[in-house]
Amino acid sequence: MICVAIGRSRHKLMMAEHRHLAEQGAKMVELRLDYLSRRVNMRRLLGIQEEDHPCQVIVTCRRMEDGGKWNGTEEGRQLLLREAIAEGVDYVDLEEDIANKIPRYGKTKRIISYHNFRKTPENLRELHERMAQLDPDIIKIATMANDPHDNLRMLEVMQESEIPMVGMCMGDIGIPSRILASKFGAPFTYATFSHERALAPGQLSFKQMTEIYRYESLGTDTAVYGVIADPIGHSLSPHVHNAAFAATGFNSVYCPFRVPADNLDQFMRDIPRLGIRGLSVTIPHKEAIARYLTKVDPAVKSIAAVNTVVFDGGEVIGYNTDYNAAMDCLENALGTIGKTPSPVKGKRALVLGAGGVARPITYGLSARGAQVTVAARTRSRADRLAKAFDCKAVDWESRHRGQYEILVNCTPVGMHPNVDETPVNKTFLKPAMLVFDTVYNPELTLLIKDAQMRNCTVVTGVEMFVRQAMLKFYLFTKQEAPAQLMREVLKKTIGAVKFLGT
């Protein structure tokens, strides 16, 4: 179950959101009285519950030191909580230090809560035991995650609790604890009405929790997949993979795991206890994760970068789906995927960039017999990449001087929000060229638009994203991916990101 926290300054707005959430299927709401700017009219707020019984209600009035907005007296705050109990609200939230001052009365259940916006204390179990002595119906512990391991510590305390417990870690690092709460036994977790109005760091919206992560369908047997990166907020993979899991009936969820480079070792040790069966891997872990692998796909040895890991029994197997996806894109555009010899053989190809995407593409082109030239803004990086695969490197300023049949942009130039930028002059583009832009947001980059105007054959970053996601899905599930659905979800999500300006 998801409890949606409502924090509005006016009674009318709070009641309207309550009704709207009930219509959207929410089963529980939290009314944050500390957000109201006027004197609280408890009967008016709870009248919806009495008249329509749309969903269960928690009444909370949070102090500033606990992350709230209450600026009145402590006596006045506790009086509001007592009034909510007298009115028969379903739940009242009481901080642990005042729990003994407000006794149980009537049908109202007690949530005994603890908040720490600085860290996740080392003594979580001791804290839990202390709170268990305060006559709780539910124990709530919310702390700031400074390390991905904090998620596991919180989830396991919740799993072990004999009293129903809602535990979550705040911040970007703590998002998995919110998504995986039901898998570890939480009676409910918290979400916000709108992602633009989170009431706590890292809080997801009701829509995100229901439509992307399908929280209500997750349980103890749910398999966990995800993406590890730092930063993580830009990743669109959860949208695409969770939609694919839902469409194919897999009891699985795909989570974003923000894992700083210094925390990778502990995170890899936590994986069995988190129930993780597969991971997408991106910056900054594509190379560092290699030391944890027991097997690798042959291409990985040459590329020296991993973007997919599958946990199969005791094996930790590494793959690079960027390589296969990019080659499929190019060969499909030129003729036939998998044809021998490859349709890229003998073609003159210019690869722009020398980073994580450029490496598997350069390898693939070279292995298939293309004549590859690498141009990057940092010449030394271009030299290293070219040397690794016996290619040629040129200065960035010289990128327009050669004659090429294939152009692949592996730089972020043209990516949202810098949509008016392009890595090459449009006069460089010739009708016989195949132009492949790995940027997928937006799909129609300025480079792609220029290439279309010059009658080039084009391949967009959306196509590569979908193909590599399809390969990941197959590696995770051993079933074919719903390609068209994944493509539609990605395009819809890109459109939403552009509309929101994020």
URCOR-V190935 format. One record per pair of residues at least 4 apart in sequence whose ideal C-beta (glycine too) atoms are under 8 Angstrom apart, sorted by the first residue. I is the first residue (numbers start at 1). J is the second residue. Records with the same first field share a line. If there is no record, write none. Layout:
# URCOR-V190935
I->J  J
This chain:
# URCOR-V190935
1->27  28  187  188  189  216
2->26  27  28  188  189  190  191  206  209  210  215  216
3->28  29  30  58  188  189  190  191
4->21  26  28  29  30  190  191  192  193  206
5->29  30  32  60  190  191  192  193  199  200  203
6->14  17  18  21  29  30  31  32  193
7->14  32  34  35  69  197  199
8->13  14  17  35  36
9->13  35  36  37
10->14  36  37  38
11->15  36  38  41  44  45
12->16
13->17
14->18  31  35  36  45
15->19  44  45  48
16->20
17->21  29  193
18->22  29  31  48  54  55  57
19->23  48  52  54
20->24
21->26  29  54  55  193  206
22->26  29  52  54  55
23->54
24->206
25->210
26->55  206
27->55  56
28->55  56  57  58  90  188
29->55  56  57  58
30->57  58  59  60  93  190
31->45  57  58  59  60
32->60  61  62  68  69  199
33->40  45  59  60  61  70  80
34->60  61  62  63  68  69  70  77
35->69
36->40
40->45  80
41->45
42->46  80  83  84  87
43->47  87
46->50  57  59  84  87  88  89
47->51
48->52  54
49->53  54  57  89  90
56->90  91
57->89  90  91
58->89  90  91  92  93  111
59->80  81  84  89  91  92  93
60->68  92  93
61->68  70  77  80  81
62->66  67  68  69  70  93  115
63->68  70  74  77  95
64->68  69  70  71
66->95  113  115
67->115  117  200
70->77
72->76  77
73->77
74->78
75->79
76->80
77->81
78->82  98  101  102
79->83
80->84
81->85  92  94  102
82->86  102
83->87
84->89  92  108
85->89  92  102  105  106  108
86->105  106
88->106  107  108
89->108
90->107  108  109
91->108  109  110  111  137  138
92->102  108  109  110  111
93->111  113  140
94->98  99  102  110  111  112  113
95->99  112  113  114  115
96->112  113  114  130  131  134
98->102
99->110  112  134  135  136
100->134
104->108  110  135
109->137  138
110->135  136  137  138
111->136  137  138  139  140  166
112->131  134  135  136  138  139  140
113->139  140  141  142
114->127  131  140  141  142  143
115->142  143
116->120  121  142  143  144
117->144  170  201
118->144
119->143  144  146
120->124  143  144  145  146  147  150  153  154  169
121->127  143
123->127
124->128  141  143  153  154  157
125->129  157  160
126->130
127->131  141
128->132  139  141  157  161  165
129->133
130->134
131->136  139  141
132->136  139  161  162  163
136->163
137->163  164
138->163  164  165  166  187
139->161  163  164  165  166  167
140->165  166  167
141->154  157  165  166  167  168
142->167  168  169  170  200
143->150  154  169  170
144->169  170  171  174  201
145->150  151  169  170  171  173  174  177  202
146->150  171  173
147->173  263  266
148->152  173  176  257  258  259  260  263  266  267  270
149->153  263  266  267  270
150->154  169  173  174  177
151->155  169  173  174  176  177  180  274
152->156  270  273  274
153->157
154->158  167  168  169  174  177
155->159  167  177  180  181  183  184  274
156->160  184  273
157->161  165  167
158->165  166  167  181  184  185  186
159->184  185
161->165  185
164->186  187
165->185  186  187
166->181  186  187  188  189  190
167->177  181  186
168->174  177  178  181  189  190
169->173  174  177  202
170->174  200  201  202  203
171->175  201  202
172->201  202  231  232  233  258
173->202  258
174->178  201  202
175->179  202  204  255  256  258
176->180  226  255  256  257  274
177->181
178->189  190  191  202  203  204  209
179->204  209  213  215  218  253  255
180->184  218  224  253  255  274
181->186  188  189
182->186  189  215  218  219
183->218  219  220  222  224  253  275
184->220
185->220
189->209  215
190->200  203
191->203  204  205  206  208  209
192->197  198  199  200  203  204  205  206
193->197  205  206
194->205
195->204  205  207  208
198->202  203  204  205
199->203
204->208  209  213
205->209
206->210
207->211
208->212  213
209->213  215
210->214  215  216
212->238  239  242
213->218  238  242  253  255
214->218  242  245  246  253
217->251
218->222  253
219->251
221->251
222->251  252  253  275
223->250  251  252  253  275  277
224->252  253  255  274  275  276  277
225->241  252  253  254  255  276  277  278  279  280  476
226->238  254  255  256  257  276  279  280
227->232  235  237  238  254  255  256  257  279  280  281  282
228->232  257  258  259  264  267  279  280  281  282  285
229->235  256  257  258  259  281  282  283  284  285
230->258  259  260  261  283  284
231->258
232->256  257  258
233->256
235->256  282
236->240  441  465  490  493  494  497
237->241  254  256  280  469
238->242  254  255  256
239->243  489  490  493
240->244  465  466  469  486  489  490  493
241->245  254  469  472  473
242->246  253  254
243->247  485  486  489
244->248  469  473  481  482  485  486
245->250  252  253  254
247->482  485
248->477  479  482
250->477
252->277  476  477
257->267  279
259->263  264  267  285
260->264
261->284  285  288
263->267
264->268  285  288  289
265->269
266->270
267->271
268->289  292
270->274
271->276  311
272->276  311
276->311
277->310  311  476
278->308  309  310  311  472  475  476
279->308  309
280->307  308  472
281->285  286  289  306  307  308  309
282->286  307  356
283->356
284->288
285->289
286->305  306  307  356
287->304  305  306
289->293  306  309  318
290->296  300  304  306  318
292->309  316
293->306  309  316  317  318
294->314  315  316  317
295->315  316  317  318
296->300  301  306  317  318  319
297->317  318  319  320
298->302
299->303  319  320  323  324  360  363
300->304  305  306  318  319  320
302->363  367  389
303->320  323  359  360  363
304->359  388
305->320  356  359  360
306->318  319  320
307->319  320  321  322  468
308->318  319  320  321  471  472  475
309->316  317  318  319
310->315  316  317  319  475  476
311->315  316  317
312->317
319->471  475
320->324  360
321->325  468  469  471  472  475
322->326  356  357  360  361  464  468
323->327  360  361  363  364
324->328  364  467  468  471
325->329  464  465  467  468  470  471
326->330  360  361  364  408  436  438  464  468
327->331  342  344  364  365  368
328->332  337  467
329->333  436  459  463  464  467
330->334  343  344  364  365  406  408  434  436  459
331->335  336  337  338  339  342  343  344
332->336  337
333->434  436  457  458  459
334->343  344  347  434  457
335->339  343
336->343
339->343
341->345  368  369
342->368  369
343->347
344->349  365  368  369  370  406
345->368  369  370
346->369  370  371
347->370  371  405  406
348->370  371  373  402  403  404  405  406
349->365  370  371  372  373  404  405  406  407  408
350->372  373  374  375  399  402  404  406  407  408
351->358  361  362  365  372  373  374  375  408  410
352->358  375  376  399  407  408  409  410  411  413  423  424
353->357  358  376  409  410  411
354->358  359  374  376  378  381  382  384  385  410
355->359  376  381  410  411
357->361  410  438
358->362  374  376  385  408  410
359->363  385  388
360->364
361->365  408  410  438
362->366  372  374  385  386  388  389  391
363->367  388  389
364->368
365->370  372  406  408
366->370  372  389  390  391
367->389
370->406
371->392
372->386  389  391  392
373->386  391  392  393  394  402  404
374->382  385  386  391  392  393  394
375->382  393  394  395  396  398  399
376->381  382  385  393  396  411
377->396  411
378->382
379->383  393  395  396
380->384
381->385
382->386  393  394  396
383->387  393
384->388
385->389  391  393
386->390  391  392  393
387->391  393
394->398  399  401  402
395->399
398->402
399->423  424
400->424  425  428
404->433
405->432  433  434
406->433  434  436
407->424  429  433  434  435  436
408->436  437  438
409->413  414  423  424  435  436  437  438  439  445  447
410->438
411->423
412->439
413->418  421  422  423  439  447
414->418  419  421  422  423  437  439  445  446  447
415->419  439  441  445
416->441  442  497  498
417->501
419->442  445  446
420->446
421->446
422->426  445  446  447  450
423->447
424->428  429  447
426->450  453  454
429->433  435  450  451  454  456
430->454  456
431->454  455  456
432->456
433->451  454  456  457
434->456  457  458  459
435->447  448  451  456  457  458  459
436->458  459  464
437->445  447  448  458  459  460  461
438->461  464
439->445  447  461
440->460  461  462  464  465  490  494
441->461  494  497  498
442->494  498
443->448  460  461  462  491  494
444->448  449  460
445->449  460  461
446->450
447->451
448->452  458  460
449->453
450->454
451->456  458
452->456  458
459->463  464
460->464
461->465
462->466  487  490  491  494
463->467
464->468
465->469  490
466->470  483  486  487  490
467->471
468->472
469->473  481  486  490
470->474  480  481  483  486
471->475
472->476
473->477  479  481  486
474->478  479  480  481
481->486
482->486
483->487
484->488
485->489
486->490
487->491
488->492
489->493
490->494
491->495
492->496
493->497
494->498
495->499
496->500
497->502
